[in-house]
Amino acid sequence: MTPAIPAIPEPAAPSADGHWHNLRLAPGLFKTDAADAAVADGALASIVVQQGQVVWVGAQEALPAQYQGLPAHDGGGQLATPGLIDCHTHLVYGGERANEFAMRLAGASYEEVAKAGGGIVSSVKATRAASEDELLALALPRLQQLLDEGVTAIEIKSGYGLALEHERKQLRVARRLGQLCGVTVRTTFLGAHALPPEYAGRSQEYTDLVSKVMLPALAAEGLVDAVDVFCERIAFSLAETEQVFQAAKALGLPVKLHAEQLSNMEGAALAAQYGALSCDHIEHLSERGIAEMKAAGTVAVLLPGAFYTLRDTKVPPIDALRAAKVPMAVSTDHNPGTSPCLSLLLMANMACTLFRLTVPEALAGITTHAAQALGLQHEQGLIAAQRPANFVLWPVQHAAELAYWFGSKPRCTIVRQGKIFAPAKA
C-alpha cells in the first residue's frame, strides 16, 4: 500500500515583504549596501524585502526614507543569519539500514559491510521496490525536519536506483520536493555510486551505461543540475570517474566528487581539473589535491556525520585547507547507511568538536560556502541586496550558540523564498 503523503507547508505562507527591524546580523554573513549603512558589532540592523527580494541591508538608524513606511516586522533583537544550506544529501531512498549500525559496532568495517551485501546495494533494493509516490512520502518528513531548522536550499542526489528508470524516479521526487515545499533543490545525478548486482564484475559496462545512456537521457529531461561519482576502491576508479566527468562536460553540467573518504585515490585532484563545484568527505585528501582544489576554486565539503557514524579516526586536513584558503562547507550527508542525520546545526557542532573548525568557519560552512558548493553563491548563503529573501531569525544572544547547543531545535523564524514560515515547534 502506498503511504499517505504527509502534510506539507501551507502554500499560502504570508509574504515577507516589508521592513524587518530590531535585528542583529551574524558577523561575516551579510553585506550592507553603502558605507553609511555599516553595522557596528551588536548594533541593531534592518533588512528590507520587496517582492520576495532583499533590497536593502544595513544599520537600523540608516534606513532610507523610502522604506520607512513599509509594513514592519519586529525581529525582537534576534540574530539573523542567511538561510542554512545542506549541500550534500541522499534524501530520497527506500528502507533503512539500522542493522549495519549494529554490524559496525560488532567490528565490521565499511568495506566488510558492503561485501556482505549491505551498504549502498541494500538501499538500491529498497529504492527500486518503492514507487515514486512512496519515495515522496518517505522523503517529505525528512525534508521537513531540515526546513524546520532553517534550511532554505538543499542538494539531493540520486544513486540508489542504479538503473535509468529508478534514477529517474529519485530525481523526479527531488524536483517534486522543491515544488511542494517551496525550497531551492539542486539535483545531482549519482548513477556512479555503486555497481548494481546485475553488473557484478562488469564495471566498465556499467560506467558506459551511466555515461552514454543514463546521464544524457536524464539531462535531456531537465532532471540533472550536477553530476557526482563515488571514486573509491569499493566503487569507481579514476579512469571510470573521468569517463563520467567527460560525459558531464559534454552536456555542460558541473561535476562534484565523493573523494578520498576511505583512501587517497587522487580523485580530488582529478575533479578539480574538471572545475568541480566540490570534493566531499576528503579525509585522505593529499597536498596535491588541496593545491588543485585551490587553483580551481573547488569547495571542500566536510561530512562529520559519516565520520562519526563510521567511527573514523582520519580527520580531514583542516589546517592545510585553511592555510590554502580552500573554502570549507559542512553538510549532513543524510543517508540511510552512514549518516542518518537530519540536523545541520548538529553537523556544525560536530565540525567544531571533531574537526576543530572555529565557529565562524562552521557557520560559513552551512551558509556561504555551502552555497558555493552548489553554484548558488550569487543567490544564497549571504544576507545581501539583490538576492531572494532567505534568512533565519534565531532566539540566541551569540552566534556561537548555533554551534554550541546540540540536541535541541531553536524556535526560529524562517523566511524562505520571500515567504514567512511558522517557527519550528519546540
MOTA-V854371 format. One record per run of one state. SS is the DSSP state (H for helix, E for strand, C for the rest). FROM is the first residue (numbers start at 1). TO is the last residue. If there is no record, write none. Layout:
BEGIN
ss->(SS	SS)
from->(FROM	FROM)
to->(TO	TO)
END
This chain:
BEGIN
ss->(C	E	C	E	C	E	C	H	C	E	C	E	H	C	H	C	E	C	E	C	E	C	H	C	H	C	H	C	H	C	E	C	H	C	E	C	H	C	H	C	E	C	E	C	H	C	E	C	H	C	E	C	H	C	E	C	H	C	H	C	E	C	E	C	E	C	H	C	H	C	H	C	E	C	E	C	E	C	H	C	E	C	E	C)
from->(1	15	16	18	26	30	31	35	38	45	51	53	60	63	65	68	72	75	79	83	84	87	98	106	110	116	120	130	132	149	151	158	164	182	184	193	197	200	203	221	226	232	236	237	238	251	254	260	267	274	278	282	287	297	299	303	304	310	318	324	328	331	335	336	339	340	344	356	359	366	368	374	383	384	387	389	391	395	401	405	413	417	419	422)
to->(14	15	17	25	29	30	34	37	44	50	52	59	62	64	67	71	74	78	82	83	86	97	105	109	115	119	129	131	148	150	157	163	181	183	192	196	199	202	220	225	231	235	236	237	250	253	259	266	273	277	281	286	296	298	302	303	309	317	323	327	330	334	335	338	339	343	355	358	365	367	373	382	383	386	388	390	394	400	404	412	416	418	421	426)
END
